[in-house]
Amino acid sequence: MFDLIIVSLAIVFFSGIVSCVEAALFSVPLVKVREYGEKKKRKADTLIFLKEKIQKPIITLVVFNNFINIGGSIFAGALAGRIMGDVWLGIFSGALIFLIIIFSEIIPKNLGARYSLPISLVFAPILKFFIKIFSPFIWLLSRLPPLQRIGESLSLVTSEEEIKFLTGVGAKAGVIEEDEAKMIQSAFRLNDITAADIMTPRSLVFWLDGNKSLRQKRVKIGKCHQSRILVCDKDINKVMGICRKDDLLKSLVERKEDILIKEFASWVLFVPETRVADDLLRDFQKTKSHFAVVIDEHGEVEGVVTHEDILQELVGELISEKDIAPDLIKRISKKEILAHGQTKLAYINQFLNINLRGALTLNGFLLKKFEKFPQVGEVFETREAKLIVEKITEKSVEKVKIIKT
């Protein structure tokens, strides 16, 4: 009887160890292991090797687990039949199965998943040792068609959609802040938005003729609200560069009014209208600039885009629908936004690259077009956009959905 107890406990114990290591190895992220390896390289090298060559550890653990469970159960069953007789064999088998499920599967795998990194680090050298010993047998099994794609099917390649999903799950679970989750998800949206979507269109671009003097353009410079001004050679398609408004004002104050504006022009970045915002942001970082001229396939100027325009896309994604304010626009999709009724039309036009006219604010525009106070759900369409009233107060329109058509 003592021998039977020892054999049964050995089966449960060693099967539990294998299950724990298996769960730990699968649960620990490769990124986390590499991060740990940068601090303590020697301890993580073996684990990194196993994670990168995941097929061999999988086969080894599966073989060990089946050998222990099946082989051990057969041996224990034969021993129990000899000691206890056929009558008690069924009861013993049921009890052993129960012990294996609880103490060799459920509990070890939970522990392995919870303490994945330390457990993986401890058992990685041992597992690598057994892989070397049984390498001919493992190689033979890995040649079998059903096992050849194990490494591929269990690879740790993660798609953009999976990251977005996991970010949302993490936010709901409280692992990461909601604003952090929104920032991560909105960063992916930058790859779906082009320079043409976020640029200030050509018709709204403020520019100066570089052949004119400061004296000739003094009034126009004073009315400019941008910090950087496009400098052209009589025509907006003949870009000479950009200049800083502060430099122009400084020269005017110093009475250097006869200097030609082109003397202040510096190099400017040109980007195609199809350039995605993600790449555009890297262009700004690489060139250390904050301003770019957007051109079409023929080289003609379509508009300008700034570093702030890209940041606005991130901010527009981060704000909640409840936080819509006159100076904040929330982008829902590439051609769909939510805006406050007091938002200036010029701001909306710049954001969506459309041309709504006839009023200073969105609220004034809708009141003028409807010729009455609009109700929730009412729609007004122009050639460029569809405006849907989402929320109203007693005195004004508070929230409007605008879809670029």
DALINPE-V761038 format. One record per residue. N is the residue number from 1. RES is the residue in three letters. OMEGA is omega in degrees with one decimal (NA if undefined). BURIAL is b if it has 9 or more other ideal C-beta (glycine too) atoms within 8 Angstrom, else e. D_LAST is the distance of its C-alpha to the last C-alpha in Angstrom with 2 decimals. Layout:
[[N;RES;OMEGA;BURIAL;D_LAST] [N;RES;OMEGA;BURIAL;D_LAST]]
//
This chain:
[[1;MET;179.2;e;81.92] [2;PHE;178.6;e;81.33] [3;ASP;-179.3;e;80.13] [4;LEU;178.9;b;77.62] [5;ILE;179.6;e;76.19] [6;ILE;179.9;e;75.90] [7;VAL;-178.7;b;74.15] [8;SER;178.5;b;71.70] [9;LEU;178.5;e;70.85] [10;ALA;178.3;b;70.46] [11;ILE;-179.0;b;67.98] [12;VAL;-176.7;b;65.90] [13;PHE;-176.1;e;66.11] [14;PHE;175.6;b;65.26] [15;SER;177.4;b;62.54] [16;GLY;178.0;b;61.04] [17;ILE;-179.4;b;61.20] [18;VAL;179.4;b;59.36] [19;SER;179.6;b;56.65] [20;CYS;179.3;b;56.26] [21;VAL;179.3;b;55.94] [22;GLU;179.6;b;53.47] [23;ALA;-180.0;b;51.19] [24;ALA;-178.2;b;51.54] [25;LEU;179.4;b;50.80] [26;PHE;-173.8;e;47.59] [27;SER;-175.2;e;46.45] [28;VAL;179.4;b;47.00] [29;PRO;179.2;e;43.94] [30;LEU;179.2;b;44.79] [31;VAL;179.8;e;43.07] [32;LYS;178.9;b;45.41] [33;VAL;-179.9;b;48.41] [34;ARG;177.6;b;47.58] [35;GLU;177.0;e;47.17] [36;TYR;-179.0;b;50.58] [37;GLY;178.2;b;51.98] [38;GLU;179.6;e;51.23] [39;LYS;-178.0;e;53.60] [40;LYS;-168.8;e;56.24] [41;LYS;-173.2;e;55.78] [42;ARG;-176.5;e;58.83] [43;LYS;-174.8;b;58.09] [44;ALA;-176.2;b;54.56] [45;ASP;-178.1;b;55.13] [46;THR;-179.8;b;56.40] [47;LEU;176.5;b;53.58] [48;ILE;178.1;b;50.96] [49;PHE;-179.0;b;52.76] [50;LEU;-179.8;b;52.65] [51;LYS;-179.3;b;48.96] [52;GLU;177.3;e;48.07] [53;LYS;-168.3;b;50.43] [54;ILE;-176.5;b;49.59] [55;GLN;-177.6;b;50.89] [56;LYS;176.1;b;54.56] [57;PRO;179.8;b;54.58] [58;ILE;-178.4;b;52.86] [59;ILE;-179.5;b;55.48] [60;THR;-178.3;b;58.31] [61;LEU;178.9;b;57.30] [62;VAL;179.2;e;56.70] [63;VAL;179.8;b;60.10] [64;PHE;-177.1;b;61.87] [65;ASN;179.7;b;60.37] [66;ASN;178.8;e;61.27] [67;PHE;-179.5;b;64.70] [68;ILE;-175.7;b;65.49] [69;ASN;-176.4;b;64.18] [70;ILE;-179.1;e;65.45] [71;GLY;180.0;e;68.55] [72;GLY;179.8;b;69.51] [73;SER;178.0;b;69.07] [74;ILE;-179.6;e;71.27] [75;PHE;-179.9;b;73.94] [76;ALA;178.8;b;73.80] [77;GLY;178.5;b;73.92] [78;ALA;179.2;e;76.99] [79;LEU;179.6;b;78.63] [80;ALA;178.9;b;77.88] [81;GLY;-179.6;b;79.28] [82;ARG;-177.0;e;82.47] [83;ILE;-170.7;e;82.90] [84;MET;-178.1;b;81.56] [85;GLY;-176.1;e;81.98] [86;ASP;-176.3;e;79.64] [87;VAL;-177.2;e;79.47] [88;TRP;-177.5;b;77.78] [89;LEU;179.7;b;75.67] [90;GLY;179.1;e;72.78] [91;ILE;178.9;e;72.77] [92;PHE;-179.3;b;72.85] [93;SER;178.5;b;69.96] [94;GLY;179.4;e;67.80] [95;ALA;179.7;e;68.65] [96;LEU;177.9;b;67.89] [97;ILE;178.9;e;64.50] [98;PHE;179.5;e;63.68] [99;LEU;179.6;b;64.76] [100;ILE;-179.1;b;62.70] [101;ILE;-176.5;e;59.52] [102;ILE;-170.5;b;59.95] [103;PHE;178.8;b;61.67] [104;SER;-178.6;b;60.55] [105;GLU;-172.0;b;56.91] [106;ILE;-177.2;e;55.27] [107;ILE;179.9;b;56.97] [108;PRO;-178.2;b;57.06] [109;LYS;175.0;b;53.42] [110;ASN;177.3;b;52.36] [111;LEU;179.5;b;54.56] [112;GLY;179.4;b;53.26] [113;ALA;-177.2;b;49.62] [114;ARG;-178.4;e;50.49] [115;TYR;-171.6;e;52.69] [116;SER;-175.9;b;51.10] [117;LEU;-179.3;b;51.71] [118;PRO;179.6;e;55.40] [119;ILE;179.3;b;56.34] [120;SER;179.9;b;54.64] [121;LEU;-179.2;b;56.38] [122;VAL;-172.9;e;59.76] [123;PHE;-179.5;b;59.62] [124;ALA;179.0;b;57.79] [125;PRO;179.3;e;61.09] [126;ILE;-179.9;e;62.86] [127;LEU;178.3;b;60.12] [128;LYS;178.0;b;60.12] [129;PHE;179.8;e;63.91] [130;PHE;176.8;b;63.76] [131;ILE;178.9;b;61.06] [132;LYS;-179.4;e;63.52] [133;ILE;-176.5;e;66.42] [134;PHE;-176.4;b;64.63] [135;SER;178.0;e;62.56] [136;PRO;-180.0;e;64.12] [137;PHE;179.0;e;63.41] [138;ILE;178.4;b;59.84] [139;TRP;179.8;e;59.25] [140;LEU;179.5;e;60.53] [141;LEU;-178.3;b;58.25] [142;SER;177.8;b;55.21] [143;ARG;-179.8;e;55.85] [144;LEU;-176.7;e;55.37] [145;PRO;-178.6;e;52.08] [146;PRO;-176.0;e;50.89] [147;LEU;-175.7;b;51.43] [148;GLN;-175.9;e;50.11] [149;ARG;-179.0;e;46.48] [150;ILE;-178.7;b;47.32] [151;GLY;-179.4;b;46.44] [152;GLU;-175.7;e;43.05] [153;SER;-179.3;e;42.16] [154;LEU;179.8;b;43.21] [155;SER;-174.9;e;41.80] [156;LEU;177.0;e;40.17] [157;VAL;-176.4;e;36.97] [158;THR;-178.8;e;34.14] [159;SER;177.8;e;30.47] [160;GLU;-179.6;e;27.58] [161;GLU;179.9;e;26.78] [162;GLU;179.3;e;30.46] [163;ILE;177.9;b;30.55] [164;LYS;-179.3;b;27.58] [165;PHE;-179.0;e;29.35] [166;LEU;177.0;e;32.69] [167;THR;177.3;b;31.34] [168;GLY;178.2;b;30.08] [169;VAL;179.5;e;33.47] [170;GLY;178.6;b;35.29] [171;ALA;179.4;b;33.54] [172;LYS;-179.0;e;34.43] [173;ALA;179.8;e;37.96] [174;GLY;179.9;e;38.34] [175;VAL;175.5;e;39.12] [176;ILE;-179.4;e;36.43] [177;GLU;-178.7;e;34.86] [178;GLU;178.9;e;31.50] [179;ASP;177.4;e;30.20] [180;GLU;178.6;b;31.55] [181;ALA;179.2;b;29.79] [182;LYS;-179.9;b;26.41] [183;MET;178.8;b;27.15] [184;ILE;-178.0;b;28.05] [185;GLN;-179.5;b;24.96] [186;SER;178.1;b;22.63] [187;ALA;177.6;e;24.56] [188;PHE;-178.5;b;23.44] [189;ARG;-180.0;b;19.75] [190;LEU;179.6;b;20.54] [191;ASN;-179.7;e;20.91] [192;ASP;-177.1;e;17.30] [193;ILE;-178.4;b;15.87] [194;THR;177.9;b;16.44] [195;ALA;179.6;b;17.77] [196;ALA;-178.4;b;14.70] [197;ASP;-173.6;b;12.75] [198;ILE;-176.6;b;15.57] [199;MET;167.0;b;17.15] [200;THR;-174.3;b;17.84] [201;PRO;-176.8;b;16.35] [202;ARG;-176.1;e;19.09] [203;SER;-178.2;e;18.91] [204;LEU;-177.9;b;19.80] [205;VAL;175.4;b;22.40] [206;PHE;179.7;b;25.95] [207;TRP;-180.0;b;28.52] [208;LEU;175.9;b;32.14] [209;ASP;-176.9;b;34.21] [210;GLY;-178.8;b;36.71] [211;ASN;179.0;e;39.36] [212;LYS;178.5;b;39.66] [213;SER;178.0;b;42.05] [214;LEU;179.7;b;41.46] [215;ARG;-177.4;e;43.32] [216;GLN;-175.9;e;40.96] [217;LYS;-176.5;b;37.79] [218;ARG;-177.7;b;39.40] [219;VAL;-179.0;e;37.44] [220;LYS;178.7;e;34.05] [221;ILE;-179.8;b;34.95] [222;GLY;-179.2;e;35.95] [223;LYS;-177.4;e;32.59] [224;CYS;-179.7;b;30.67] [225;HIS;-179.5;e;29.39] [226;GLN;178.3;e;28.75] [227;SER;178.0;e;31.62] [228;ARG;-174.5;b;30.86] [229;ILE;177.7;b;30.38] [230;LEU;179.2;b;29.38] [231;VAL;-176.4;b;32.30] [232;CYS;178.8;b;31.88] [233;ASP;178.2;b;34.30] [234;LYS;-177.6;e;33.38] [235;ASP;-177.0;e;29.92] [236;ILE;178.8;b;27.07] [237;ASN;179.0;e;27.11] [238;LYS;-175.2;e;30.76] [239;VAL;178.0;b;30.60] [240;MET;-179.3;b;34.05] [241;GLY;175.8;b;33.22] [242;ILE;176.6;b;32.55] [243;CYS;178.7;b;34.95] [244;ARG;-179.6;b;35.48] [245;LYS;-179.5;b;35.46] [246;ASP;179.1;e;38.56] [247;ASP;179.0;b;40.49] [248;LEU;-179.5;b;39.79] [249;LEU;179.2;b;40.85] [250;LYS;179.5;e;43.92] [251;SER;177.5;b;45.05] [252;LEU;178.9;b;44.58] [253;VAL;-179.4;e;46.73] [254;GLU;176.9;e;49.31] [255;ARG;177.0;e;49.47] [256;LYS;-170.3;e;48.31] [257;GLU;-177.0;b;46.20] [258;ASP;178.8;e;47.08] [259;ILE;177.2;b;45.42] [260;LEU;-176.6;e;42.57] [261;ILE;-178.4;b;39.21] [262;LYS;177.9;b;38.99] [263;GLU;-179.6;e;42.01] [264;PHE;-174.7;b;39.86] [265;ALA;176.3;b;37.18] [266;SER;-176.2;e;37.08] [267;TRP;178.4;e;35.43] [268;VAL;-179.8;b;31.67] [269;LEU;174.9;b;29.63] [270;PHE;178.4;e;27.21] [271;VAL;176.4;b;24.52] [272;PRO;-178.1;b;22.09] [273;GLU;-179.9;b;18.35] [274;THR;-178.8;e;18.36] [275;ARG;-178.7;b;20.95] [276;VAL;-174.2;b;20.17] [277;ALA;179.3;b;20.92] [278;ASP;178.4;e;23.93] [279;ASP;179.4;e;25.56] [280;LEU;178.0;b;24.67] [281;LEU;177.4;b;26.56] [282;ARG;176.4;e;29.51] [283;ASP;178.9;b;29.39] [284;PHE;-179.4;b;29.81] [285;GLN;-177.2;e;32.62] [286;LYS;-176.9;e;34.36] [287;THR;-178.5;e;34.34] [288;LYS;178.0;e;34.87] [289;SER;-178.6;b;32.27] [290;HIS;-171.8;e;29.53] [291;PHE;178.3;b;27.58] [292;ALA;175.9;b;25.93] [293;VAL;-178.6;b;24.57] [294;VAL;-178.4;b;21.48] [295;ILE;177.9;b;22.02] [296;ASP;-176.6;e;20.42] [297;GLU;179.8;e;22.40] [298;HIS;179.0;e;24.43] [299;GLY;179.6;e;25.46] [300;GLU;-176.8;e;23.69] [301;VAL;177.5;b;22.51] [302;GLU;-179.1;b;18.79] [303;GLY;177.1;b;19.50] [304;VAL;179.1;b;21.67] [305;VAL;-178.3;b;21.56] [306;THR;176.1;b;24.30] [307;HIS;-179.5;b;26.00] [308;GLU;178.4;e;25.03] [309;ASP;179.2;b;21.27] [310;ILE;177.8;b;22.00] [311;LEU;177.7;e;24.27] [312;GLN;176.9;b;21.66] [313;GLU;178.7;b;19.53] [314;LEU;179.8;b;22.69] [315;VAL;178.8;b;23.46] [316;GLY;177.8;b;20.02] [317;GLU;-172.6;b;20.63] [318;LEU;-175.5;b;24.20] [319;ILE;178.9;b;23.95] [320;SER;177.1;e;24.07] [321;GLU;-179.8;e;21.87] [322;LYS;-175.5;e;25.13] [323;ASP;179.8;e;25.41] [324;ILE;-178.5;b;22.26] [325;ALA;-177.7;e;23.71] [326;PRO;-177.7;e;22.85] [327;ASP;179.8;e;23.27] [328;LEU;177.4;b;21.63] [329;ILE;178.2;b;18.02] [330;LYS;176.5;b;17.61] [331;ARG;177.9;b;15.07] [332;ILE;176.9;e;14.52] [333;SER;-176.2;e;12.65] [334;LYS;-176.8;e;11.15] [335;LYS;-175.6;e;7.68] [336;GLU;-179.4;b;9.34] [337;ILE;170.5;b;12.20] [338;LEU;-178.0;b;14.99] [339;ALA;176.5;b;16.51] [340;HIS;-178.8;b;19.71] [341;GLY;-178.9;b;20.00] [342;GLN;177.3;e;22.29] [343;THR;-179.4;b;20.02] [344;LYS;179.7;b;19.94] [345;LEU;-179.1;b;16.85] [346;ALA;179.4;e;17.99] [347;TYR;178.5;b;17.91] [348;ILE;178.8;b;14.34] [349;ASN;179.8;b;13.32] [350;GLN;-176.4;b;15.42] [351;PHE;-176.3;b;14.24] [352;LEU;-178.3;b;10.47] [353;ASN;176.5;b;11.26] [354;ILE;-175.4;b;9.68] [355;ASN;175.5;e;12.13] [356;LEU;-177.6;b;12.84] [357;ARG;174.3;e;16.38] [358;GLY;179.8;e;19.22] [359;ALA;179.8;b;20.60] [360;LEU;-177.7;e;21.85] [361;THR;178.1;b;20.38] [362;LEU;178.7;b;17.49] [363;ASN;178.4;b;20.19] [364;GLY;178.7;b;21.36] [365;PHE;-178.3;b;17.99] [366;LEU;178.3;b;17.58] [367;LEU;-179.9;b;21.26] [368;LYS;-177.5;b;21.03] [369;LYS;-179.8;e;18.13] [370;PHE;-176.9;b;19.61] [371;GLU;176.8;e;23.11] [372;LYS;177.5;e;24.45] [373;PHE;-175.5;e;24.28] [374;PRO;177.7;b;21.31] [375;GLN;179.1;e;22.15] [376;VAL;179.2;e;20.78] [377;GLY;179.4;e;18.11] [378;GLU;-173.2;b;17.12] [379;VAL;172.2;e;13.52] [380;PHE;-177.2;b;12.27] [381;GLU;171.3;e;9.17] [382;THR;178.8;e;8.67] [383;ARG;-174.1;e;7.36] [384;GLU;-173.5;e;5.29] [385;ALA;175.7;b;5.01] [386;LYS;-176.5;b;6.81] [387;LEU;-177.9;b;10.29] [388;ILE;179.6;b;12.90] [389;VAL;-176.6;b;16.51] [390;GLU;-176.5;e;18.20] [391;LYS;179.7;e;21.58] [392;ILE;171.1;b;23.74] [393;THR;-179.4;e;27.28] [394;GLU;-172.8;e;29.83] [395;LYS;-175.3;e;28.84] [396;SER;173.7;e;25.21] [397;VAL;-175.7;b;21.82] [398;GLU;-177.3;b;22.23] [399;LYS;-178.3;b;19.12] [400;VAL;173.2;b;15.45] [401;LYS;-179.6;b;12.63] [402;ILE;-179.7;b;9.40] [403;ILE;178.2;b;6.21] [404;LYS;-176.6;b;3.82] [405;THR;NA;e;0.00]]
//
